[in-house]
Amino acid sequence: MNGAPLKIAVIAGEVSGDLLGADLIAALKRIHSGPVELVGVGGEGLQAEGLQSLFDFSELSIMGITQVLSRLPKLYTLIRRTTAAIVAARPDVLLIIDSPDFTHRVAKRVRTALPDLPVVNYVCPSVWAWKEYRATRMLAYVDHVLAVLPFEPATMQRLGGPRTTYVGHRLTADPSLLETRRLRSGRQPGNGAILLLPGSRSSEIQKLLPHFEVAASELVARNGPMRFVLPTVTHRQALVRQLTANWAVKPEIVVGAEAKWQAFAEADAAMAASGTVILELALADVPVVSAYKVDWIMRLLTSAIKTWTGALPNLIADYAVVPEYLNDIVRGASLARWMERLSADTYQLKAMKEGYDLIWQRMQTEKPPGEHAAEILLDVLKKKKPGQF
């Protein structure tokens, strides 16, 4: 790659996407000898790589159809604003990362205004779960999809979507996760903490914490004093403290990534909101039970969901490694009994650990995910703009 200046438009709508984007951009800077300029939307990770975000990306952290509907006017204002800024900047490539309700709408509009602009989508939309028709629709505005789950390229090919490559998942190369795995290697169950992980969105936290409170009380009633640790992020700390203020069994609330990984290292087991954190726990070798409660409109649409599970470790292993509780089936007493089984030397714990080994094996790649993703982005750019890079 020559030393030509490279301008990248990037849009990340959540913390996980921001971390992926920052990892890719950092790797790209090591590969590309010329200056790299960023324009678009992102958080602390991308800002550390030089992005001046068009607005606070936490405004895009919405979940569930009811939240999307209630914020449509604001959402479309941000879509128009982001589109206009990217078109005006005339970047060399557009990188959209996850948050498809926002990023894909911007990509469609940008592609209409700049039809020759290469577009790379990092994190495959969950076409394997629902709305399979999205795969073919993406052909109009996405040149290449960077998948973070090993089964996604085959799914996109089956559905006739854009070219898709499994680049690996950032977590498999995360130094904190690797250190946590090392610390947990050979660890015997018992005398560790029970982790409470209700999610990072306010709606998730408010729906799940009452059930986690019941689980904690049940565990103490059945087993005597126990330690509960609740990792959270800075901007949710006040909400978490407010919602747990009157608990009879008080959890230790820890804030930030370093404290979270320390808690992972010391844990016996965890109850957690379905999402990326379930995969984090599986890769870190922390036994977990998944719980989730969706809004009322999503409940009406459950028949449209095609996937057999919502837990990423289960999809990767292709069988039920992690137990799941959804909506009205979420019961604190059930979670408590699973914590007892997973924090002792039981057949349930052995079976989960066997599944974790398979998941780790299937997610390995020859190159670090960020490096592989950066190489593909540059390759797409060279093919769309031959002779310029």
C-alpha positions as CSV (number, residue, x, y, z in Angstrom):
1,M,0.0,0.0,0.0
2,N,1.4,3.4,-0.9
3,G,1.6,6.4,1.3
4,A,-1.4,8.2,-0.1
5,P,-3.7,10.0,2.5
6,L,-6.6,7.9,3.4
7,K,-9.9,9.3,4.6
8,I,-12.3,6.9,6.3
9,A,-15.9,7.5,7.2
10,V,-16.8,5.3,10.1
11,I,-20.1,4.9,12.1
12,A,-20.3,3.0,15.3
13,G,-23.4,3.2,17.4
14,E,-22.5,1.2,20.5
15,V,-19.5,0.6,22.8
16,S,-18.8,-2.9,21.3
17,G,-18.8,-1.4,17.8
18,D,-16.6,1.4,18.9
19,L,-14.0,-1.1,20.2
20,L,-14.1,-3.1,17.0
21,G,-13.7,0.1,14.9
22,A,-10.8,1.3,17.0
23,D,-9.1,-2.1,16.8
24,L,-9.4,-2.0,13.0
25,I,-8.2,1.5,12.6
26,A,-5.2,0.9,14.8
27,A,-4.3,-2.1,12.7
28,L,-4.9,-0.2,9.5
29,K,-2.5,2.6,10.6
30,R,0.2,-0.1,11.0
31,I,-0.4,-1.4,7.5
32,H,-1.0,1.9,5.6
33,S,2.1,4.1,5.4
34,G,0.2,7.3,4.7
35,P,-1.8,9.6,7.0
36,V,-5.3,8.3,8.0
37,E,-8.2,10.8,8.6
38,L,-11.4,9.8,10.3
39,V,-14.9,11.3,10.0
40,G,-18.2,10.1,11.4
41,V,-19.6,8.8,14.7
42,G,-18.0,6.8,17.5
43,G,-17.0,6.7,21.1
44,E,-13.8,6.8,23.2
45,G,-12.0,4.1,21.2
46,L,-12.4,5.7,17.8
47,Q,-11.8,9.1,19.3
48,A,-8.5,7.9,20.6
49,E,-7.6,7.0,17.0
50,G,-8.4,10.6,15.9
51,L,-12.1,10.7,15.3
52,Q,-14.1,13.8,16.2
53,S,-17.5,12.3,16.6
54,L,-20.4,14.2,15.0
55,F,-22.4,13.7,18.1
56,D,-22.5,11.6,21.3
57,F,-22.9,8.1,20.0
58,S,-24.8,7.0,23.1
59,E,-27.8,8.6,21.5
60,L,-27.9,5.6,19.2
61,S,-27.9,3.0,22.0
62,I,-31.5,2.1,21.6
63,M,-33.0,-1.4,22.0
64,G,-36.4,-2.8,21.1
65,I,-39.0,-1.7,18.6
66,T,-40.8,0.5,21.1
67,Q,-37.7,2.6,21.8
68,V,-37.0,2.9,18.1
69,L,-40.5,4.1,17.4
70,S,-40.5,6.6,20.2
71,R,-37.2,8.1,19.0
72,L,-37.8,8.0,15.2
73,P,-37.8,11.8,14.7
74,K,-34.5,12.1,16.5
75,L,-33.1,9.1,14.8
76,Y,-33.9,10.4,11.3
77,T,-32.5,13.8,12.2
78,L,-29.2,12.1,13.1
79,I,-29.3,10.0,10.0
80,R,-29.7,13.1,7.8
81,R,-27.0,14.9,9.7
82,T,-24.5,12.0,9.5
83,T,-25.2,11.4,5.8
84,A,-24.7,15.0,4.9
85,A,-21.4,15.2,6.8
86,I,-20.0,12.0,5.2
87,V,-21.1,13.1,1.7
88,A,-19.5,16.5,2.2
89,A,-16.3,14.9,3.5
90,R,-16.1,12.7,0.3
91,P,-14.2,9.9,2.1
92,D,-12.3,7.1,0.3
93,V,-14.3,4.4,2.1
94,L,-17.3,4.1,4.4
95,L,-17.0,1.6,7.4
96,I,-20.3,0.9,9.1
97,I,-20.2,-1.1,12.4
98,D,-23.1,-2.9,13.8
99,S,-26.2,-0.8,15.0
100,P,-28.0,-1.6,11.7
101,D,-31.1,0.5,12.5
102,F,-28.8,3.5,12.1
103,T,-25.7,2.6,10.2
104,H,-27.5,0.8,7.3
105,R,-29.9,3.7,6.7
106,V,-26.9,6.1,6.5
107,A,-25.1,3.7,4.2
108,K,-28.0,3.6,1.8
109,R,-28.3,7.3,1.6
110,V,-24.5,7.8,1.2
111,R,-24.4,5.2,-1.6
112,T,-27.1,7.1,-3.5
113,A,-25.1,10.3,-3.2
114,L,-21.7,8.7,-3.8
115,P,-22.4,5.6,-5.9
116,D,-18.7,4.7,-6.3
117,L,-17.9,4.9,-2.6
118,P,-16.8,1.5,-1.2
119,V,-18.8,0.4,1.8
120,V,-17.7,-2.2,4.3
121,N,-20.0,-3.6,7.0
122,Y,-18.3,-4.8,10.2
123,V,-20.4,-7.2,12.2
124,C,-22.9,-9.1,10.1
125,P,-26.6,-8.2,10.7
126,S,-28.4,-11.0,12.4
127,V,-30.0,-12.2,9.2
128,W,-29.7,-15.7,10.7
129,A,-32.2,-14.7,13.4
130,W,-34.8,-12.8,11.5
131,K,-35.6,-10.7,8.5
132,E,-33.6,-12.9,6.1
133,Y,-34.5,-10.7,3.2
134,R,-32.0,-8.1,4.5
135,A,-29.2,-10.2,3.1
136,T,-30.1,-9.6,-0.6
137,R,-31.0,-6.0,0.1
138,M,-27.5,-5.3,1.4
139,L,-26.2,-6.0,-2.1
140,A,-27.3,-2.5,-3.2
141,Y,-25.1,-0.6,-0.7
142,V,-22.5,-3.0,0.9
143,D,-19.4,-4.3,-0.9
144,H,-18.1,-6.7,1.8
145,V,-19.2,-7.9,5.2
146,L,-16.7,-8.6,8.0
147,A,-18.2,-11.3,10.2
148,V,-17.3,-11.8,13.8
149,L,-19.0,-15.2,14.2
150,P,-17.7,-18.3,12.3
151,F,-21.1,-19.5,11.0
152,E,-22.1,-16.2,9.3
153,P,-20.3,-16.4,5.9
154,A,-22.1,-19.7,5.1
155,T,-25.4,-18.1,6.2
156,M,-24.9,-15.0,4.0
157,Q,-24.0,-17.2,1.0
158,R,-27.1,-19.3,1.5
159,L,-29.2,-16.2,1.6
160,G,-27.6,-14.5,-1.4
161,G,-26.1,-11.6,0.4
162,P,-22.8,-9.7,-0.1
163,R,-19.4,-11.4,0.1
164,T,-18.8,-12.2,3.7
165,T,-15.5,-13.1,5.5
166,Y,-15.1,-14.4,9.0
167,V,-12.3,-12.2,10.4
168,G,-12.5,-13.4,13.9
169,H,-13.8,-11.8,17.0
170,R,-11.9,-9.0,18.8
171,L,-12.4,-10.8,22.1
172,T,-10.3,-13.8,21.1
173,A,-7.2,-11.5,20.9
174,D,-8.2,-9.2,23.8
175,P,-5.3,-9.0,26.3
176,S,-7.6,-8.7,29.3
177,L,-9.6,-11.7,28.2
178,L,-6.5,-13.7,27.6
179,E,-5.1,-12.8,31.0
180,T,-8.5,-13.7,32.6
181,R,-8.4,-17.1,30.9
182,R,-4.8,-17.6,32.2
183,L,-5.9,-16.7,35.8
184,R,-8.8,-19.1,35.6
185,S,-6.9,-22.0,34.1
186,G,-7.1,-24.9,36.6
187,R,-9.3,-22.9,38.9
188,Q,-11.5,-25.1,41.1
189,P,-15.2,-24.0,41.7
190,G,-16.3,-22.8,45.1
191,N,-15.7,-19.7,47.3
192,G,-15.8,-17.3,44.4
193,A,-18.2,-14.5,43.6
194,I,-21.5,-14.7,41.7
195,L,-21.6,-12.1,38.9
196,L,-24.7,-10.1,38.2
197,L,-24.6,-8.6,34.6
198,P,-27.9,-7.0,33.7
199,G,-26.7,-5.4,30.5
200,S,-25.5,-1.9,29.6
201,R,-28.8,-0.4,28.4
202,S,-31.1,1.2,30.9
203,S,-34.1,-0.8,29.7
204,E,-32.2,-4.1,30.1
205,I,-31.0,-3.1,33.6
206,Q,-34.5,-2.1,34.8
207,K,-36.1,-5.4,33.5
208,L,-33.5,-7.8,34.8
209,L,-32.2,-6.5,38.1
210,P,-35.4,-7.3,40.0
211,H,-35.0,-11.0,39.0
212,F,-31.3,-10.9,40.0
213,E,-32.3,-9.5,43.4
214,V,-34.6,-12.5,43.9
215,A,-31.8,-14.9,42.8
216,A,-29.3,-13.3,45.2
217,S,-31.7,-13.5,48.2
218,E,-32.6,-17.1,47.3
219,L,-29.0,-18.1,47.2
220,V,-28.2,-16.6,50.6
221,A,-31.3,-18.1,52.1
222,R,-30.2,-21.6,50.8
223,N,-26.5,-21.4,51.3
224,G,-25.6,-18.7,53.8
225,P,-23.5,-15.5,53.1
226,M,-22.3,-15.2,49.6
227,R,-20.4,-12.6,47.6
228,F,-22.2,-10.9,44.6
229,V,-20.4,-8.6,42.2
230,L,-22.2,-6.3,39.7
231,P,-19.8,-4.9,37.1
232,T,-21.2,-1.8,35.2
233,V,-20.1,1.0,33.0
234,T,-19.6,4.6,34.1
235,H,-22.8,6.1,32.5
236,R,-25.0,3.4,34.1
237,Q,-23.5,3.5,37.6
238,A,-26.0,5.9,39.1
239,L,-29.0,3.8,37.8
240,V,-27.5,0.6,39.1
241,R,-26.9,2.1,42.5
242,Q,-30.4,3.5,42.7
243,L,-32.0,0.2,41.7
244,T,-30.0,-1.9,44.2
245,A,-30.1,0.6,47.1
246,N,-32.9,-1.3,49.0
247,W,-31.7,-4.8,48.3
248,A,-31.5,-7.0,51.4
249,V,-28.4,-8.7,49.9
250,K,-26.1,-5.9,48.7
251,P,-23.9,-6.6,45.6
252,E,-20.5,-5.0,45.2
253,I,-20.8,-2.6,42.4
254,V,-17.6,-2.2,40.3
255,V,-17.1,0.2,37.5
256,G,-14.9,0.1,34.4
257,A,-13.2,-2.5,32.3
258,E,-10.3,-3.3,34.7
259,A,-12.7,-4.0,37.5
260,K,-14.9,-6.1,35.3
261,W,-12.1,-8.4,34.2
262,Q,-10.9,-8.7,37.8
263,A,-14.5,-9.8,38.7
264,F,-14.5,-12.3,35.9
265,A,-11.2,-13.8,37.1
266,E,-12.6,-14.3,40.6
267,A,-16.1,-15.5,39.7
268,D,-17.6,-18.9,40.2
269,A,-20.5,-18.2,37.9
270,A,-22.6,-15.5,36.4
271,M,-26.2,-14.6,35.5
272,A,-26.2,-12.2,32.6
273,A,-28.3,-10.3,30.0
274,S,-28.3,-12.1,26.6
275,G,-25.8,-10.4,24.3
276,T,-22.1,-10.0,23.7
277,V,-21.3,-10.4,27.4
278,I,-22.5,-14.1,27.2
279,L,-19.8,-14.7,24.6
280,E,-17.2,-12.8,26.7
281,L,-18.0,-15.0,29.7
282,A,-17.8,-18.2,27.6
283,L,-14.4,-17.2,26.1
284,A,-13.2,-16.2,29.6
285,D,-14.3,-19.6,30.9
286,V,-16.9,-18.2,33.3
287,P,-20.0,-20.4,33.7
288,V,-23.1,-18.4,32.8
289,V,-26.9,-18.5,32.5
290,S,-28.5,-16.1,30.0
291,A,-31.6,-14.1,30.8
292,Y,-33.5,-11.6,28.7
293,K,-36.8,-9.7,28.6
294,V,-37.9,-8.0,25.4
295,D,-40.5,-5.2,25.0
296,W,-44.2,-6.1,24.3
297,I,-44.0,-5.4,20.5
298,M,-41.1,-7.8,20.1
299,R,-43.1,-10.4,22.0
300,L,-45.8,-10.2,19.3
301,L,-43.1,-10.7,16.6
302,T,-41.5,-13.8,18.1
303,S,-42.9,-16.0,15.3
304,A,-40.7,-14.1,12.8
305,I,-37.5,-15.1,14.7
306,K,-35.8,-17.9,12.8
307,T,-32.9,-18.8,15.1
308,W,-33.3,-21.6,17.7
309,T,-31.3,-19.7,20.4
310,G,-30.4,-16.2,21.4
311,A,-27.1,-17.1,23.0
312,L,-24.1,-16.7,20.8
313,P,-22.1,-19.5,22.4
314,N,-24.9,-21.9,21.5
315,L,-25.0,-20.7,17.9
316,I,-21.2,-21.2,17.6
317,A,-21.2,-24.6,19.2
318,D,-24.4,-25.6,17.4
319,Y,-26.0,-27.0,20.6
320,A,-27.2,-25.7,23.9
321,V,-24.1,-25.0,26.0
322,V,-25.6,-22.0,27.9
323,P,-29.0,-22.3,29.6
324,E,-31.4,-19.5,28.5
325,Y,-34.4,-17.8,30.2
326,L,-36.6,-15.4,28.2
327,N,-39.4,-13.1,29.1
328,D,-42.0,-14.6,31.5
329,I,-39.8,-17.7,32.0
330,V,-37.1,-15.5,33.7
331,R,-37.3,-16.5,37.4
332,G,-34.9,-15.5,40.1
333,A,-35.3,-18.9,41.8
334,S,-34.3,-20.7,38.6
335,L,-31.3,-18.5,38.2
336,A,-30.3,-19.2,41.8
337,R,-30.4,-23.0,41.3
338,W,-28.3,-22.8,38.2
339,M,-25.7,-20.7,40.1
340,E,-25.5,-23.5,42.7
341,R,-24.9,-26.1,40.0
342,L,-22.3,-24.1,38.1
343,S,-20.3,-23.0,41.2
344,A,-19.7,-26.6,42.3
345,D,-18.0,-29.6,40.8
346,T,-21.1,-30.9,38.9
347,Y,-21.9,-32.6,35.6
348,Q,-23.6,-29.4,34.5
349,L,-20.3,-27.5,35.0
350,K,-18.2,-30.1,33.2
351,A,-20.6,-30.1,30.3
352,M,-20.5,-26.3,30.0
353,K,-16.7,-26.3,30.1
354,E,-16.6,-28.9,27.4
355,G,-18.8,-26.6,25.2
356,Y,-16.5,-23.6,26.0
357,D,-13.5,-25.5,24.7
358,L,-15.3,-26.2,21.4
359,I,-16.3,-22.6,21.1
360,W,-12.8,-21.3,21.7
361,Q,-11.5,-23.7,19.0
362,R,-14.0,-22.7,16.4
363,M,-13.4,-19.0,16.9
364,Q,-9.6,-19.1,16.3
365,T,-8.1,-17.4,13.3
366,E,-4.6,-17.2,11.8
367,K,-4.5,-13.4,12.1
368,P,-5.7,-11.0,14.8
369,P,-9.3,-9.9,13.9
370,G,-8.4,-6.2,13.6
371,E,-5.5,-6.9,11.3
372,H,-7.6,-9.2,9.1
373,A,-10.4,-6.7,8.9
374,A,-8.1,-3.9,8.0
375,E,-6.5,-5.9,5.2
376,I,-9.9,-6.7,3.7
377,L,-11.0,-3.0,3.9
378,L,-7.9,-1.9,2.0
379,D,-8.4,-4.7,-0.5
380,V,-12.0,-3.5,-1.2
381,L,-10.7,0.0,-1.5
382,K,-8.1,-1.0,-4.1
383,K,-10.6,-2.9,-6.1
384,K,-13.1,-0.1,-6.2
385,K,-10.5,2.6,-6.8
386,P,-7.6,0.9,-8.7
387,G,-4.5,3.0,-9.1
388,Q,-5.3,5.4,-6.3
389,F,-4.1,3.2,-3.4
